Amino acid sequence: MMSFVLAAGILAPPIVSRADWGAKPVGPKAVGHSIRRITIHHTGVKQNPARTLEDKLRGLQSWSQREDKLASGKTKPAWPDIPYHYYIAVDGRIGEGREWQYVGDTNTEYDPTGHLLIVVEGDFTQEKLLAVQWDSLRQLTLWCASEFRVPPHRIEAHLDFAQTTCPGPELYSRMGDLRNAIRLGL
């Protein structure tokens, strides 16, 4: 894990790299893109402090890279990699998911081209966002906004683009706070 200073002086938070968690190579059909916005998600499953971030990322990658059935009965195709670019665990640790150069994936009807996807562990339709997760989300979003020159008004949530409850009311209610923090450089 390494933090470094960007030209704007924004430090990257500690991020567990793909190599550190044992990522498999990106599968075929990965499509390149340029980041124009940041989109916040939740995992939609209950927080699990018993599993490590590394284990969660390996499991998510295995699921992502195979065809599988969703709870809705719909079939999910095999994706090239984890759908999200960054994953924030219940303990606030941040993991690198899909490399940002590649478009993420979604089970909903929106095109994530140009979106940097950040997912926070939890089902925020019924769970509380933990302070440590909020701190990591704020730090990561500030760094990503600086790195990719994304203005605060282009930091949105999954439900701003698709028919979904993601990221849940608990997290969605904090989106204005997140944009204000970025606006103020906090």
C-alpha positions, 0 to 999 in steps of 0.5 A: 500500500502506498500513498502519494501526493498529486500535483494538487497536493491531495494524498491518495488514501491507503489502497490495497492493490490488485497485486496485494489481494491476489487479483486474477488477470482482467478477462477478455472484452474489457473496454477502455474509457476516460473518467468524467464522473464518479458514481457511488454504489453499495454492495446491497448485501449486509456488512460482514466484518468476519471476512477480510477485504482481500477475501471479499475482493477475490470472491467478488472477482470470481463471481464477476468473471463467470456467468451466474444467476441473479436473485431476480432470476436474470442471467448475468454474463461473465464480466472481464473483472469486478464491476467497481473500480474501488471497494470500501469494506466495513472496516474502512479499508479500500481495495482496488477493483477493476482498473479505472482504465476499463468501463465497469459493469452493472446489472441495471440499465445504464451505461457506466462508460465514463463513470469511476465506480466506488462501492461501499460494503453494506445494504444501506436500505437497512444498515447504517453507514459506519463513520470509518466507511464515510471517512474512507469514502470522503478521502477516496472521492476527494482523491479521485475527483482531484486525480480525474478532474471530476467536479462535485456536481458530477459525483452522483449515485447509482440511482441517479442513472438507473431504476434501483435503490442503490446505494440505499437511503442511508448512503444516498442521503449523504451525497450532498455532504460528499459533494460539499466535502469535495467542493471544500477540499475536505 
